[in-house]
Amino acid sequence: MSLPQQTARAANPVIPGFHPDPSICRVGEDYYLACSSFEYFPGVPLFHSRDLVHWTQIGNALDRPSQLSLPVDTPSSAGIYAPTLRHHDGRFWLIVTDVHEGGGNLVVTATDPAGPWSDPVRLPGVPGIDPDLAWDEDGTCWCTVAGVAQVRIDPSTGQTYGPPHEVWSGTPGAKAPEAPHLYRIGGYWYLLIAEGGTERGHGVSVARGRTPSGPFEPCPANPVLTHRGTDRPVQNTGHADLVQAPDGSWWMVLLGVRPRGGTPGWHVLGRETFLAPVTWADGWPVIGEPALDLTAPPWPLVPGPAAEPRDDFDLGELRPYWISLRDRPAELCTTKERPGWLTLRARGGSLDEPDAVFTGRRQQHPSCRARTLVDAAQGRGGLAVRLDERHHYAIEASGTQVRVIARVGDLRTVVATRHVAAGPLVLAVTVTDPPLPHEPRTGPDVVSLGVEEPDGTFTALGGLDGRYLSTEVAGGFTGRVLGMYAAAGTVHFDWFDYAPLPG
């Protein structure tokens, strides 16, 4: 596939849904990209592309308990933050922060980005979050972290050489200088950072110096990218990384959100990965518009990572896009106990509990449908739309009863109940545009939960305002995940399908 033209508007987001903090590297004709994963296991999804627009998930960097062990009390939106992915000396290097007690910064390596990745090398001498790796001409490795501070390290052993020292504080008055990436381009070292906070004030700024440790001169046009104070459909733009294509063109991947509804605008899919063209003027990067254009040929209406619309759970292991809460012990989540089914065994009593057994996939489209065939004869569980323990909606089956449950903050409500025939049944969730007319208080969408009748029609038992499953209401750094859970006993799921809807 050919690269998008610098003058074209790529169909953004290129990786839709909860895929924040993108970091990218190129090896030959191949691009690889990693994202944050927070409280979900496995951690750090990895993608491959040949054209920067079409991405396929090839694995997860942290997919074994020896690499990632998140305690049950790890808060939602803690866990794995802001990886940097690089290729150096024939190996892939990934540095990331594990944000929980006893975590810290760590490095894993691989010869194949699809895995397996090594067990972590811990970096006790590297404080803070958002670590970056860069090597100079003599092989010295520089690690730069949010703040913005820097220290020389040996990433193979975790040894540091001297204390970290501040190299740039970003734009005066701008909060949260973070997400640093250091590059040697021409005769300069460029230090790219995010600042302004990861909300509406987010932006990208850059400085340059003659050595990797500075001193750094800020770009006079900073921030080089921000959508703050605009009415553009993509907001919170920041946390960027640069890559050069084989043809010499430059590109930026960055996170952004798509707020919907009235005031203040609610984003529900989390922070997503966008693509923007980069040109150079007077030795500084000039960032083109990461336009939200779903009609620009030759890209399809729905770009992004390939994930099968239906999973019949006929493999011995779950496909890489499935994520679970904090861990995934085989005795609680397996496709091997009942061939062709996903079996979940309850641990927590509900999705309100941090040790809930839940396995899902990211919601990637503003309007969509998810369905699953559930056998709850031996337990209680179902299909849920999850943001965190305090913000989720679910359709739950137990024996001959189904019920719709809403958890919003301190309130937990059974919205509706219905008796059903004994035996497996299809549970479904649809996410659709809110009813017209739109006005300042209109929410972003409506989440309808219900059952599928024997003739294939959908009967909604509850239609709930989607704003309560948004970052603007719940806080945090994640997006919605649609998936299956067990709240009591053992629950089996024969298949799960997901599809975008017009809207």
Order of alpha helices (4+ residues) and beta strands (2+ residues): beta-beta-beta-beta-beta-beta-beta-beta-beta-beta-beta-beta-beta-beta-beta-beta-beta-beta-beta-beta-beta-beta-beta-beta-beta-beta-beta-beta-beta-beta-beta-beta-beta-beta-beta-alpha-beta
